[in-house]
Amino acid sequence: MGRYDDIIDHPHYQSKKRKPMPMLNRAAQFAPFAALTGYDDAIKDATRQIDEQQSHDLEHVEDIY
């Protein structure tokens, strides 16, 4: 006997007092959220700094040759 054999054939519960939630609203509650506020900005800033440093390094190498 499986874990859920006693309830597997029961009908899905539907409230008699409330209408079902629209599919769009239901999906929204599972949408991703930014748990770490400011993290994306920090990544973009670090990426920008690295790009600027690489650009500066390339200019310096080109000046040498």
Phi and psi in degrees as GROMACS dihedral restraints (atoms count N, CA, C in turn):
[ dihedral_restraints ]
;  ai    aj    ak    al  type     phi  dphi    fc
    3     4     5     6     1   -79.6    20    10
    4     5     6     7     1   172.0    20    10
    6     7     8     9     1   -62.1    20    10
    7     8     9    10     1   -36.3    20    10
    9    10    11    12     1  -113.9    20    10
   10    11    12    13     1    17.7    20    10
   12    13    14    15     1   -59.7    20    10
   13    14    15    16     1   -29.8    20    10
   15    16    17    18     1   -74.6    20    10
   16    17    18    19     1   -19.5    20    10
   18    19    20    21     1  -120.2    20    10
   19    20    21    22     1    -4.2    20    10
   21    22    23    24     1   -62.1    20    10
   22    23    24    25     1   -31.7    20    10
   24    25    26    27     1   -95.1    20    10
   25    26    27    28     1     3.9    20    10
   27    28    29    30     1   -71.6    20    10
   28    29    30    31     1   147.1    20    10
   30    31    32    33     1   -70.4    20    10
   31    32    33    34     1   152.8    20    10
   33    34    35    36     1   -66.7    20    10
   34    35    36    37     1   133.8    20    10
   36    37    38    39     1   -70.0    20    10
   37    38    39    40     1   132.7    20    10
   39    40    41    42     1  -126.9    20    10
   40    41    42    43     1   124.8    20    10
   42    43    44    45     1   -64.8    20    10
   43    44    45    46     1   141.2    20    10
   45    46    47    48     1   -91.0    20    10
   46    47    48    49     1   -11.8    20    10
   48    49    50    51     1   -97.8    20    10
   49    50    51    52     1   -27.4    20    10
   51    52    53    54     1  -122.8    20    10
   52    53    54    55     1   146.2    20    10
   54    55    56    57     1   -76.1    20    10
   55    56    57    58     1   153.4    20    10
   57    58    59    60     1   -62.6    20    10
   58    59    60    61     1   146.5    20    10
   60    61    62    63     1   -68.2    20    10
   61    62    63    64     1   137.4    20    10
   63    64    65    66     1   -58.8    20    10
   64    65    66    67     1   147.0    20    10
   66    67    68    69     1   -58.0    20    10
   67    68    69    70     1   -37.5    20    10
   69    70    71    72     1   -63.8    20    10
   70    71    72    73     1   -44.2    20    10
   72    73    74    75     1   -67.3    20    10
   73    74    75    76     1   -36.8    20    10
   75    76    77    78     1   -64.7    20    10
   76    77    78    79     1   -42.0    20    10
   78    79    80    81     1   -67.0    20    10
   79    80    81    82     1   -34.0    20    10
   81    82    83    84     1   -63.0    20    10
   82    83    84    85     1   -30.8    20    10
   84    85    86    87     1   -71.4    20    10
   85    86    87    88     1   -13.6    20    10
   87    88    89    90     1  -105.3    20    10
   88    89    90    91     1     5.8    20    10
   90    91    92    93     1   -67.0    20    10
   91    92    93    94     1   149.4    20    10
   93    94    95    96     1   -66.6    20    10
   94    95    96    97     1   153.8    20    10
   96    97    98    99     1  -134.7    20    10
   97    98    99   100     1   161.2    20    10
   99   100   101   102     1   -87.7    20    10
  100   101   102   103     1    95.0    20    10
  102   103   104   105     1   -68.4    20    10
  103   104   105   106     1   -31.1    20    10
  105   106   107   108     1  -109.0    20    10
  106   107   108   109     1    91.5    20    10
  108   109   110   111     1   -65.0    20    10
  109   110   111   112     1   134.0    20    10
  111   112   113   114     1    89.8    20    10
  112   113   114   115     1    -8.3    20    10
  114   115   116   117     1   -64.7    20    10
  115   116   117   118     1   -45.2    20    10
  117   118   119   120     1   -60.7    20    10
  118   119   120   121     1   -40.6    20    10
  120   121   122   123     1   -64.5    20    10
  121   122   123   124     1   -39.3    20    10
  123   124   125   126     1   -65.0    20    10
  124   125   126   127     1   -39.7    20    10
  126   127   128   129     1   -65.1    20    10
  127   128   129   130     1   -44.9    20    10
  129   130   131   132     1   -62.0    20    10
  130   131   132   133     1   -40.7    20    10
  132   133   134   135     1   -65.9    20    10
  133   134   135   136     1   -43.3    20    10
  135   136   137   138     1   -63.9    20    10
  136   137   138   139     1   -40.4    20    10
  138   139   140   141     1   -62.9    20    10
  139   140   141   142     1   -42.8    20    10
  141   142   143   144     1   -62.0    20    10
  142   143   144   145     1   -43.2    20    10
  144   145   146   147     1   -63.2    20    10
  145   146   147   148     1   -42.3    20    10
  147   148   149   150     1   -64.8    20    10
  148   149   150   151     1   -43.5    20    10
  150   151   152   153     1   -60.9    20    10
  151   152   153   154     1   -42.7    20    10
  153   154   155   156     1   -64.1    20    10
  154   155   156   157     1   -40.7    20    10
  156   157   158   159     1   -65.3    20    10
  157   158   159   160     1   -42.9    20    10
  159   160   161   162     1   -64.2    20    10
  160   161   162   163     1   -39.9    20    10
  162   163   164   165     1   -63.4    20    10
  163   164   165   166     1   -43.8    20    10
  165   166   167   168     1   -62.6    20    10
  166   167   168   169     1   -43.0    20    10
  168   169   170   171     1   -63.1    20    10
  169   170   171   172     1   -40.8    20    10
  171   172   173   174     1   -64.8    20    10
  172   173   174   175     1   -40.3    20    10
  174   175   176   177     1   -63.3    20    10
  175   176   177   178     1   -40.1    20    10
  177   178   179   180     1   -65.7    20    10
  178   179   180   181     1   -42.0    20    10
  180   181   182   183     1   -64.6    20    10
  181   182   183   184     1   -40.7    20    10
  183   184   185   186     1   -66.3    20    10
  184   185   186   187     1   -32.3    20    10
  186   187   188   189     1   -67.4    20    10
  187   188   189   190     1   -33.2    20    10
  189   190   191   192     1   -68.9    20    10
  190   191   192   193     1   -41.4    20    10
